Amino acid sequence: MNRFVDTVRTLAFLLSLAGGVILVFSMLAVLADVATRTLFGMTGGAIDLTFRGSYEIVRYGLLLSMIYALPFALKDGQVIVDLFTDKLSEANKQRLAGLYVFFFGVFGFVLSKGLWESIQRVQMTGETSQDFGIPMAYFYGAALVGAVMLGVRGMTVTWEYFTGRGNTPHGPEENRL
C-alpha cells in the first residue's frame, strides 16, 4: 500500500507542476493580449498584433491549473482553526483532518462522473470552443485526469490519516519530493 500511496503522491506532484506551467502560460497570454491591445490603441490601429482566443486560453488554463493543483495540495492545504480543535487529542485531530480530506476525495469522484458525462454529451453533439474550434471533449478529458487524481489522492491521504501513517496533518511524508 505504501508504494501505491507514494506513486499517487508523485503523480499528484507532477500534475501540480503541469498546473503551474499552464498557469504561467495563461498569465503570459494575458500579458501579450494587453500589450498588443495597448499597442493597437496607441498607434490608432496602424499596428494590429491583437489575437483572438485570449479569453479561452485563460478560461481553460485556469480550469486545468486549479484542478491539477488540488490533488497535491490536499495534505497541507487545509486551514486548522485551533480554537475548535485545541482540546482534541492528536489522534482525533488526525481523524478530523482525514474526514475533511475524505470529502475532497468524494468531491473529486463526483466531479469525475460529471466530467465523464459531459465528455459523452459533447462527443455526441460535436461541441467546440468558440474562438479556436477545439472539441470540448479535449478540455473535459484533461480536467477529468485532475478530478480522478483528486479522488484517488483524497482516499490515499485519508488512509494515511486514519492509519497514523501521516503523523500529523503536516507530516514528513510530503517532504520526500
MDTraj code that builds the backbone (N, CA, C; nanometers):
import mdtraj as md
import numpy as np

residues = "MET ASN ARG PHE VAL ASP THR VAL ARG THR LEU ALA PHE LEU LEU SER LEU ALA GLY GLY VAL ILE LEU VAL PHE SER MET LEU ALA VAL LEU ALA ASP VAL ALA THR ARG THR LEU PHE GLY MET THR GLY GLY ALA ILE ASP LEU THR PHE ARG GLY SER TYR GLU ILE VAL ARG TYR GLY LEU LEU LEU SER MET ILE TYR ALA LEU PRO PHE ALA LEU LYS ASP GLY GLN VAL ILE VAL ASP LEU PHE THR ASP LYS LEU SER GLU ALA ASN LYS GLN ARG LEU ALA GLY LEU TYR VAL PHE PHE PHE GLY VAL PHE GLY PHE VAL LEU SER LYS GLY LEU TRP GLU SER ILE GLN ARG VAL GLN MET THR GLY GLU THR SER GLN ASP PHE GLY ILE PRO MET ALA TYR PHE TYR GLY ALA ALA LEU VAL GLY ALA VAL MET LEU GLY VAL ARG GLY MET THR VAL THR TRP GLU TYR PHE THR GLY ARG GLY ASN THR PRO HIS GLY PRO GLU GLU ASN ARG LEU".split()
xyz = np.array([
    [0.0820, -0.1201, 0.0000],
    [0.0000, 0.0000, 0.0000],
    [0.0866, 0.1269, 0.0000],
    [0.2001, 0.1193, 0.0702],
    [0.2867, 0.2376, 0.0754],
    [0.3402, 0.2750, -0.0625],
    [0.3701, 0.1742, -0.1442],
    [0.4185, 0.2025, -0.2798],
    [0.3095, 0.2726, -0.3608],
    [0.1855, 0.2271, -0.3455],
    [0.0731, 0.2896, -0.4158],
    [0.0554, 0.4342, -0.3705],
    [0.0605, 0.4567, -0.2389],
    [0.0461, 0.5923, -0.1845],
    [0.1582, 0.6818, -0.2362],
    [0.2806, 0.6299, -0.2384],
    [0.3938, 0.7082, -0.2899],
    [0.3772, 0.7398, -0.4385],
    [0.3275, 0.6429, -0.5144],
    [0.3049, 0.6648, -0.6578],
    [0.1993, 0.7716, -0.6801],
    [0.0907, 0.7635, -0.6038],
    [-0.0162, 0.8634, -0.6160],
    [0.0364, 1.0007, -0.5776],
    [0.1163, 1.0070, -0.4713],
    [0.1739, 1.1346, -0.4273],
    [0.2639, 1.1930, -0.5368],
    [0.3457, 1.1098, -0.5978],
    [0.4352, 1.1558, -0.7042],
    [0.3569, 1.2036, -0.8255],
    [0.2549, 1.1276, -0.8649],
    [0.1718, 1.1693, -0.9783],
    [0.0994, 1.3007, -0.9489],
    [0.0515, 1.3162, -0.8259],
    [-0.0150, 1.4412, -0.7883],
    [0.0834, 1.5578, -0.7933],
    [0.2070, 1.5329, -0.7508],
    [0.3094, 1.6368, -0.7570],
    [0.3376, 1.6772, -0.9013],
    [0.3528, 1.5782, -0.9890],
    [0.3787, 1.6070, -1.1305],
    [0.2613, 1.6807, -1.1940],
    [0.1406, 1.6435, -1.1551],
    [0.0221, 1.7122, -1.2061],
    [0.0195, 1.8571, -1.1579],
    [0.0622, 1.8798, -1.0333],
    [0.0650, 2.0182, -0.9836],
    [0.1697, 2.1010, -1.0579],
    [0.2807, 2.0386, -1.0942],
    [0.3798, 2.1095, -1.1767],
    [0.3212, 2.1461, -1.3126],
    [0.2482, 2.0530, -1.3725],
    [0.1824, 2.0815, -1.5009],
    [0.0824, 2.1956, -1.4846],
    [0.0091, 2.1954, -1.3739],
    [-0.0849, 2.3043, -1.3474],
    [-0.0146, 2.4380, -1.3348],
    [0.1026, 2.4383, -1.2723],
    [0.1798, 2.5614, -1.2607],
    [0.2277, 2.6128, -1.3951],
    [0.2720, 2.5226, -1.4801],
    [0.3160, 2.5614, -1.6150],
    [0.1985, 2.6187, -1.6937],
    [0.0834, 2.5544, -1.6839],
    [-0.0366, 2.6031, -1.7537],
    [-0.0746, 2.7415, -1.7033],
    [-0.0646, 2.7619, -1.5721],
    [-0.0976, 2.8923, -1.5145],
    [-0.0027, 3.0007, -1.5653],
    [0.1253, 2.9700, -1.5740],
    [0.2232, 3.0675, -1.6250],
    [0.1932, 3.1019, -1.7703],
    [0.1631, 3.0010, -1.8525],
    [0.1308, 3.0282, -1.9929],
    [0.0021, 3.1092, -2.0064],
    [-0.0947, 3.0850, -1.9185],
    [-0.2179, 3.1650, -1.9208],
    [-0.1872, 3.3104, -1.8880],
    [-0.1012, 3.3301, -1.7883],
    [-0.0633, 3.4656, -1.7498],
    [0.0118, 3.5355, -1.8634],
    [0.0996, 3.4637, -1.9307],
    [0.1722, 3.5216, -2.0437],
    [0.0781, 3.5573, -2.1582],
    [-0.0254, 3.4762, -2.1780],
    [-0.1247, 3.5070, -2.2820],
    [-0.1991, 3.6355, -2.2485],
    [-0.2312, 3.6551, -2.1207],
    [-0.2990, 3.7787, -2.0795],
    [-0.2068, 3.8982, -2.1006],
    [-0.0806, 3.8855, -2.0606],
    [0.0144, 3.9958, -2.0795],
    [0.0314, 4.0294, -2.2276],
    [0.0421, 3.9281, -2.3110],
    [0.0558, 3.9515, -2.4553],
    [-0.0694, 4.0182, -2.5110],
    [-0.1855, 3.9756, -2.4652],
    [-0.3105, 4.0341, -2.5129],
    [-0.3213, 4.1810, -2.4732],
    [-0.2890, 4.2111, -2.3469],
    [-0.2948, 4.3502, -2.3002],
    [-0.1930, 4.4355, -2.3757],
    [-0.0719, 4.3832, -2.3946],
    [0.0318, 4.4600, -2.4648],
    [-0.0073, 4.4868, -2.6100],
    [-0.0594, 4.3866, -2.6787],
    [-0.0955, 4.4074, -2.8197],
    [-0.2156, 4.4990, -2.8342],
    [-0.3082, 4.4920, -2.7422],
    [-0.4234, 4.5835, -2.7480],
    [-0.3808, 4.7271, -2.7172],
    [-0.2882, 4.7411, -2.6230],
    [-0.2365, 4.8744, -2.5914],
    [-0.1620, 4.9322, -2.7115],
    [-0.0803, 4.8513, -2.7746],
    [-0.0078, 4.8949, -2.8942],
    [-0.1049, 4.9329, -3.0058],
    [-0.2087, 4.8560, -3.0216],
    [-0.3109, 4.8847, -3.1215],
    [-0.3762, 5.0205, -3.0928],
    [-0.4081, 5.0446, -2.9659],
    [-0.4704, 5.1716, -2.9282],
    [-0.3766, 5.2896, -2.9414],
    [-0.2502, 5.2718, -2.9040],
    [-0.1534, 5.3812, -2.9092],
    [-0.1194, 5.4212, -3.0524],
    [-0.1255, 5.3279, -3.1441],
    [-0.0919, 5.3583, -3.2838],
    [-0.2158, 5.3902, -3.3664],
    [-0.3288, 5.3991, -3.3020],
    [-0.4525, 5.4302, -3.3737],
    [-0.4927, 5.3203, -3.4707],
    [-0.4502, 5.1991, -3.4432],
    [-0.4865, 5.0862, -3.5281],
    [-0.3873, 5.0571, -3.6387],
    [-0.2779, 5.1373, -3.6459],
    [-0.1792, 5.1154, -3.7517],
    [-0.1043, 4.9826, -3.7323],
    [-0.0769, 4.9485, -3.6076],
    [-0.0110, 4.8208, -3.5776],
    [-0.1133, 4.7316, -3.5086],
    [-0.1511, 4.6255, -3.5767],
    [-0.2535, 4.5350, -3.5233],
    [-0.1941, 4.3955, -3.5036],
    [-0.1465, 4.3705, -3.3828],
    [-0.0935, 4.2389, -3.3474],
    [-0.1884, 4.1633, -3.2545],
    [-0.3090, 4.2155, -3.2388],
    [-0.4047, 4.1515, -3.1478],
    [-0.4402, 4.0125, -3.1993],
    [-0.4837, 3.9302, -3.1076],
    [-0.5194, 3.7930, -3.1438],
    [-0.6476, 3.7522, -3.0723],
    [-0.7155, 3.6606, -3.1327],
    [-0.8391, 3.6088, -3.0739],
    [-0.8058, 3.4916, -2.9830],
    [-0.8924, 3.4695, -2.8865],
    [-0.8808, 3.3493, -2.8052],
    [-0.8164, 3.3655, -2.6699],
    [-0.7778, 3.4874, -2.6330],
    [-0.7133, 3.5024, -2.5025],
    [-0.8096, 3.4660, -2.3897],
    [-0.9376, 3.4950, -2.4091],
    [-1.0372, 3.4589, -2.3080],
    [-1.0412, 3.3073, -2.2898],
    [-1.0393, 3.2342, -2.4002],
    [-1.0428, 3.0881, -2.3907],
    [-0.9155, 3.0332, -2.3277],
    [-0.8030, 3.0917, -2.3605],
    [-0.6772, 3.0460, -2.3016],
    [-0.6823, 3.0606, -2.1503],
    [-0.7295, 3.1746, -2.1036],
    [-0.7374, 3.1983, -1.9597],
    [-0.8441, 3.1095, -1.8967],
    [-0.9571, 3.0997, -1.9597],
    [-1.0686, 3.0215, -1.9043],
    [-1.0292, 2.8750, -1.8838],
    [-0.9800, 2.8119, -1.9873],
    [-0.9457, 2.6709, -1.9767],
    [-0.8113, 2.6506, -1.9069],
    [-0.7243, 2.7493, -1.9158],
    [-0.5987, 2.7419, -1.8421],
    [-0.6212, 2.7439, -1.6922],
    [-0.7112, 2.8303, -1.6458],
    [-0.7424, 2.8339, -1.5027],
    [-0.8115, 2.7061, -1.4577],
    [-0.9014, 2.6546, -1.5405],
    [-0.9676, 2.5280, -1.5075],
    [-0.8640, 2.4191, -1.4841],
    [-0.7737, 2.4034, -1.5786],
    [-0.6752, 2.2961, -1.5679],
    [-0.5727, 2.3220, -1.4580],
    [-0.5292, 2.4459, -1.4424],
    [-0.4292, 2.4725, -1.3390],
    [-0.4855, 2.4486, -1.1993],
    [-0.6109, 2.4849, -1.1772],
    [-0.6703, 2.4628, -1.0452],
    [-0.6966, 2.3144, -1.0187],
    [-0.7534, 2.2456, -1.1159],
    [-0.7861, 2.1043, -1.0938],
    [-0.6598, 2.0191, -1.0857],
    [-0.5509, 2.0648, -1.1484],
    [-0.4251, 1.9910, -1.1397],
    [-0.3502, 2.0211, -1.0094],
    [-0.3721, 2.1377, -0.9513],
    [-0.3030, 2.1731, -0.8274],
    [-0.3704, 2.1136, -0.7038],
    [-0.4995, 2.0919, -0.7091],
    [-0.5733, 2.0444, -0.5918],
    [-0.5241, 1.9118, -0.5339],
    [-0.4996, 1.8081, -0.6134],
    [-0.4632, 1.6801, -0.5518],
    [-0.3385, 1.6861, -0.4637],
    [-0.2360, 1.7545, -0.5060],
    [-0.1143, 1.7594, -0.4253],
    [-0.1322, 1.8478, -0.3025],
    [-0.2178, 1.9478, -0.3120],
    [-0.2376, 2.0409, -0.2006],
    [-0.3277, 1.9846, -0.0914],
    [-0.3839, 1.8674, -0.1100],
    [-0.4778, 1.8143, -0.0115],
    [-0.4172, 1.7955, 0.1263],
    [-0.2969, 1.7443, 0.1328],
    [-0.2404, 1.7095, 0.2630],
    [-0.2114, 1.8320, 0.3486],
    [-0.1572, 1.9354, 0.2912],
    [-0.1225, 2.0544, 0.3688],
    [-0.2116, 2.1730, 0.3371],
    [-0.3180, 2.1516, 0.2633],
    [-0.3992, 2.2622, 0.2156],
    [-0.5091, 2.3081, 0.3082],
    [-0.5352, 2.2330, 0.4159],
    [-0.6473, 2.2735, 0.4995],
    [-0.6045, 2.3735, 0.6064],
    [-0.6980, 2.4565, 0.6409],
    [-0.6766, 2.5534, 0.7472],
    [-0.7299, 2.4914, 0.8753],
    [-0.6451, 2.4849, 0.9755],
    [-0.6859, 2.4269, 1.1031],
    [-0.7093, 2.5406, 1.2005],
    [-0.8304, 2.5480, 1.2518],
    [-0.8653, 2.6516, 1.3481],
    [-0.8454, 2.5921, 1.4870],
    [-0.7398, 2.6350, 1.5545],
    [-0.7060, 2.5777, 1.6847],
    [-0.8129, 2.6020, 1.7897],
    [-0.8918, 2.7045, 1.7717],
    [-0.9972, 2.7348, 1.8673],
    [-1.0929, 2.6169, 1.8815],
    [-1.1209, 2.5487, 1.7709],
    [-1.2150, 2.4372, 1.7734],
    [-1.1473, 2.3032, 1.8019],
    [-1.0210, 2.2908, 1.7701],
    [-0.9540, 2.1614, 1.7826],
    [-0.8518, 2.1570, 1.8952],
    [-0.8357, 2.2638, 1.9699],
    [-0.7315, 2.2732, 2.0712],
    [-0.7424, 2.1636, 2.1765],
    [-0.8621, 2.1319, 2.2182],
    [-0.8804, 2.0350, 2.3259],
    [-0.8880, 1.8906, 2.2761],
    [-0.8816, 1.8712, 2.1457],
    [-0.8857, 1.7358, 2.0907],
    [-0.7482, 1.6705, 2.1007],
    [-0.7478, 1.5394, 2.1138],
    [-0.6211, 1.4664, 2.1131],
    [-0.5636, 1.4687, 1.9713],
    [-0.4346, 1.4374, 1.9602],
    [-0.3708, 1.4349, 1.8279],
    [-0.4371, 1.3325, 1.7369],
    [-0.4770, 1.2187, 1.7941],
    [-0.5429, 1.1149, 1.7132],
    [-0.6754, 1.1665, 1.6582],
    [-0.7507, 1.2382, 1.7399],
    [-0.8787, 1.2927, 1.6929],
    [-0.8579, 1.4049, 1.5915],
    [-0.7518, 1.4821, 1.6091],
    [-0.7204, 1.5852, 1.5097],
    [-0.6885, 1.5215, 1.3748],
    [-0.6151, 1.4096, 1.3794],
    [-0.5837, 1.3393, 1.2545],
    [-0.7096, 1.2832, 1.1908],
    [-0.7984, 1.2272, 1.2719],
    [-0.9232, 1.1730, 1.2175],
    [-1.0075, 1.2837, 1.1553],
    [-1.0118, 1.3986, 1.2207],
    [-1.0875, 1.5119, 1.1671],
    [-1.0270, 1.5586, 1.0342],
    [-0.8952, 1.5661, 1.0286],
    [-0.8285, 1.6032, 0.9031],
    [-0.8549, 1.4976, 0.7963],
    [-0.8541, 1.3702, 0.8363],
    [-0.8831, 1.2625, 0.7420],
    [-1.0241, 1.2699, 0.6883],
    [-1.1188, 1.3050, 0.7731],
    [-1.2581, 1.3189, 0.7295],
    [-1.2718, 1.4337, 0.6299],
    [-1.2040, 1.5428, 0.6588],
    [-1.2047, 1.6586, 0.5694],
    [-1.1515, 1.6201, 0.4312],
    [-1.0389, 1.5513, 0.4288],
    [-0.9770, 1.5118, 0.3027],
    [-1.0616, 1.4061, 0.2319],
    [-1.1263, 1.3187, 0.3096],
    [-1.2138, 1.2171, 0.2503],
    [-1.3223, 1.2831, 0.1657],
    [-1.3822, 1.3894, 0.2180],
    [-1.4882, 1.4563, 0.1425],
    [-1.4333, 1.5259, 0.0175],
    [-1.3098, 1.5715, 0.0221],
    [-1.2480, 1.6231, -0.1002],
    [-1.2312, 1.5118, -0.2024],
    [-1.1943, 1.3934, -0.1559],
    [-1.1832, 1.2790, -0.2456],
    [-1.3169, 1.2434, -0.3078],
    [-1.4212, 1.2441, -0.2257],
    [-1.5563, 1.2176, -0.2778],
    [-1.5934, 1.3239, -0.3804],
    [-1.5615, 1.4495, -0.3498],
    [-1.5873, 1.5577, -0.4442],
    [-1.5156, 1.5324, -0.5770],
    [-1.3920, 1.4849, -0.5701],
    [-1.3167, 1.4542, -0.6918],
    [-1.3849, 1.3474, -0.7753],
    [-1.4374, 1.2435, -0.7100],
    [-1.5055, 1.1370, -0.7844],
    [-1.6394, 1.1836, -0.8411],
    [-1.7122, 1.2662, -0.7658],
    [-1.8387, 1.3212, -0.8171],
    [-1.8107, 1.4119, -0.9368],
    [-1.7080, 1.4941, -0.9251],
    [-1.6675, 1.5806, -1.0359],
    [-1.6257, 1.4972, -1.1572],
    [-1.5573, 1.3870, -1.1324],
    [-1.5168, 1.2972, -1.2414],
    [-1.6374, 1.2419, -1.3153],
    [-1.7374, 1.2031, -1.2398],
    [-1.8591, 1.1495, -1.3018],
    [-1.9246, 1.2551, -1.3905],
    [-1.9344, 1.3779, -1.3398],
    [-1.9931, 1.4865, -1.4185],
    [-1.9118, 1.5184, -1.5430],
    [-1.7802, 1.5177, -1.5298],
    [-1.6948, 1.5436, -1.6461],
    [-1.7065, 1.4314, -1.7488],
    [-1.7139, 1.3069, -1.7021],
    [-1.7292, 1.1941, -1.7942],
    [-1.8602, 1.2066, -1.8722],
    [-1.9673, 1.2432, -1.8012],
    [-2.0963, 1.2612, -1.8688],
    [-2.0904, 1.3772, -1.9679],
    [-2.0180, 1.4826, -1.9323],
    [-2.0018, 1.5958, -2.0245],
    [-1.9237, 1.5546, -2.1488],
    [-1.8223, 1.4725, -2.1309],
    [-1.7460, 1.4234, -2.2462],
    [-1.8375, 1.3457, -2.3397],
    [-1.9193, 1.2583, -2.2833],
    [-2.0112, 1.1792, -2.3657],
    [-2.1076, 1.2700, -2.4424],
    [-2.1583, 1.3723, -2.3728],
    [-2.2551, 1.4633, -2.4346],
    [-2.1928, 1.5438, -2.5477],
    [-2.0748, 1.6022, -2.5226],
    [-2.0142, 1.6874, -2.6259],
    [-1.9591, 1.6062, -2.7422],
    [-1.9273, 1.4806, -2.7198],
    [-1.8862, 1.3964, -2.8323],
    [-2.0044, 1.3691, -2.9246],
    [-2.1228, 1.3551, -2.8667],
    [-2.2412, 1.3316, -2.9496],
    [-2.2815, 1.4566, -3.0261],
    [-2.2656, 1.5741, -2.9621],
    [-2.3093, 1.6984, -3.0261],
    [-2.2001, 1.7630, -3.1101],
    [-2.0744, 1.7261, -3.0868],
    [-1.9644, 1.7867, -3.1619],
    [-1.9335, 1.9285, -3.1181],
    [-1.9667, 1.9632, -2.9951],
    [-1.9455, 2.0992, -2.9442],
    [-1.7965, 2.1335, -2.9423],
    [-1.7651, 2.2561, -2.9854],
    [-1.6269, 2.3035, -2.9879],
    [-1.6164, 2.4352, -2.9123],
    [-1.4925, 2.4757, -2.8833],
    [-1.4720, 2.6051, -2.8190],
    [-1.5038, 2.7155, -2.9199],
    [-1.5411, 2.8311, -2.8682],
    [-1.5918, 2.9382, -2.9538],
    [-1.4849, 2.9977, -3.0455],
    [-1.3694, 3.0306, -2.9916],
    [-1.2677, 3.1003, -3.0705],
    [-1.1778, 3.0071, -3.1510],
    [-1.1318, 2.9008, -3.0900],
    [-1.0350, 2.8129, -3.1553],
    [-1.0979, 2.6936, -3.2258],
    [-1.2207, 2.6611, -3.1919],
    [-1.2870, 2.5468, -3.2535],
    [-1.2318, 2.4124, -3.2083],
    [-1.1726, 2.4086, -3.0896],
    [-1.1191, 2.2838, -3.0344],
    [-1.2351, 2.2056, -2.9733],
    [-1.2443, 2.0758, -2.9995],
    [-1.3527, 1.9976, -2.9390],
    [-1.3502, 2.0074, -2.7859],
    [-1.4653, 2.0335, -2.7282],
    [-1.4756, 2.0493, -2.5834],
    [-1.4397, 1.9208, -2.5094],
    [-1.4536, 1.8085, -2.5750],
    [-1.4193, 1.6812, -2.5109],
    [-1.2725, 1.6792, -2.4689],
    [-1.1858, 1.7490, -2.5417],
    [-1.0440, 1.7535, -2.5047],
    [-1.0247, 1.8252, -2.3713],
    [-1.0922, 1.9387, -2.3551],
    [-1.0811, 2.0132, -2.2294],
    [-1.1382, 1.9326, -2.1133],
    [-1.2559, 1.8742, -2.1355],
    [-1.3185, 1.7949, -2.0301],
    [-1.2352, 1.6710, -1.9976],
    [-1.1740, 1.6113, -2.0987],
    [-1.0885, 1.4952, -2.0751],
    [-0.9653, 1.5311, -1.9938],
    [-0.9056, 1.6452, -2.0250],
    [-0.7889, 1.6905, -1.9489],
    [-0.8279, 1.7214, -1.8046],
    [-0.9448, 1.7812, -1.7849],
    [-0.9923, 1.8096, -1.6494],
    [-1.0275, 1.6805, -1.5760],
    [-1.0754, 1.5810, -1.6495],
    [-1.1098, 1.4521, -1.5888],
    [-0.9875, 1.3872, -1.5245],
    [-0.8720, 1.4018, -1.5857],
    [-0.7486, 1.3470, -1.5286],
    [-0.7250, 1.4058, -1.3894],
    [-0.7384, 1.5372, -1.3769],
    [-0.7186, 1.6019, -1.2477],
    [-0.8248, 1.5644, -1.1464],
    [-0.9493, 1.5507, -1.1903],
    [-1.0578, 1.5158, -1.0985],
    [-1.0419, 1.3735, -1.0457],
    [-1.0036, 1.2810, -1.1328],
    [-0.9799, 1.1431, -1.0876],
    [-0.8637, 1.1405, -0.9893],
    [-0.7588, 1.2158, -1.0197],
    [-0.6443, 1.2208, -0.9291],
    [-0.6842, 1.2825, -0.7953],
    [-0.7721, 1.3813, -0.7972],
    [-0.8213, 1.4402, -0.6727],
    [-0.8928, 1.3346, -0.5895],
    [-0.9760, 1.2542, -0.6531],
    [-1.0467, 1.1487, -0.5815],
    [-0.9521, 1.0448, -0.5244],
    [-0.8599, 0.9978, -0.6051],
    [-0.7660, 0.8944, -0.5602],
    [-0.6748, 0.9490, -0.4512],
    [-0.6239, 1.0683, -0.4711],
    [-0.5349, 1.1295, -0.3710],
    [-0.6099, 1.1550, -0.2406],
    [-0.7357, 1.1965, -0.2507],
    [-0.8152, 1.2159, -0.1300],
    [-0.8286, 1.0879, -0.0496],
    [-0.8487, 0.9773, -0.1183],
    [-0.8629, 0.8494, -0.0489],
    [-0.7301, 0.8027, 0.0110],
    [-0.6194, 0.8237, -0.0592],
    [-0.4908, 0.7794, -0.0041],
    [-0.4482, 0.8655, 0.1149],
    [-0.4740, 0.9949, 0.1087],
    [-0.4404, 1.0811, 0.2223],
    [-0.5307, 1.0479, 0.3409],
    [-0.6577, 1.0186, 0.3143],
    [-0.7481, 0.9759, 0.4216],
    [-0.6945, 0.8492, 0.4863],
    [-0.6512, 0.7544, 0.4060],
    [-0.5949, 0.6301, 0.4587],
    [-0.4734, 0.6603, 0.5467],
    [-0.3884, 0.7522, 0.5038],
    [-0.2709, 0.7886, 0.5842],
    [-0.3121, 0.8471, 0.7189],
    [-0.4120, 0.9336, 0.7183],
    [-0.4554, 0.9942, 0.8439],
    [-0.5178, 0.8916, 0.9380],
    [-0.6013, 0.8057, 0.8857],
    [-0.6713, 0.7112, 0.9716],
    [-0.5830, 0.5957, 1.0176],
    [-0.4760, 0.5668, 0.9468],
    [-0.3843, 0.4613, 0.9908],
    [-0.2652, 0.5177, 1.0673],
    [-0.2576, 0.6506, 1.0782],
    [-0.1484, 0.7128, 1.1518],
    [-0.0195, 0.7224, 1.0735],
    [-0.0232, 0.6945, 0.9444],
    [0.0988, 0.6984, 0.8631],
    [0.1394, 0.8411, 0.8283],
    [0.0479, 0.9335, 0.8414],
    [0.0784, 1.0716, 0.8070],
    [0.1332, 1.1508, 0.9228],
    [0.1471, 1.0890, 1.0406],
    [0.1962, 1.1505, 1.1631],
    [0.1119, 1.2701, 1.2055],
    [0.1185, 1.3780, 1.1330],
    [0.0383, 1.4965, 1.1626],
    [-0.0149, 1.5474, 1.0300],
    [-0.1115, 1.6401, 1.0336],
    [-0.1583, 1.6952, 0.9066],
    [-0.0465, 1.7573, 0.8241],
    [0.0645, 1.7892, 0.8877],
    [0.1776, 1.8473, 0.8145],
    [0.2986, 1.7567, 0.8334],
    [0.2772, 1.6270, 0.8112],
    [0.3774, 1.5245, 0.8384],
    [0.4941, 1.5253, 0.7416],
    [0.5942, 1.4445, 0.7727],
    [0.7178, 1.4444, 0.6945],
    [0.7048, 1.3797, 0.5573],
    [0.5982, 1.3053, 0.5323],
    [0.5868, 1.2343, 0.4056],
    [0.5887, 1.3279, 0.2862],
    [0.5315, 1.4456, 0.2988],
    [0.5242, 1.5379, 0.1860],
    [0.6606, 1.5942, 0.1500],
    [0.7544, 1.5879, 0.2417],
    [0.8842, 1.6491, 0.2170],
    [0.9784, 1.5592, 0.1375],
    [0.9331, 1.4403, 0.1000],
    [1.0190, 1.3488, 0.0261],
    [1.0343, 1.3882, -0.1194],
    [0.9476, 1.4730, -0.1726],
    [0.9566, 1.5085, -0.3150],
    [1.0518, 1.6225, -0.3364],
])
top = md.Topology()
chain = top.add_chain()
for i, resn in enumerate(residues, 1):
    res = top.add_residue(resn, chain, resSeq=i)
    for name in ("N", "CA", "C"):
        top.add_atom(name, md.element.get_by_symbol(name[0]), res)
traj = md.Trajectory(xyz[None], top)
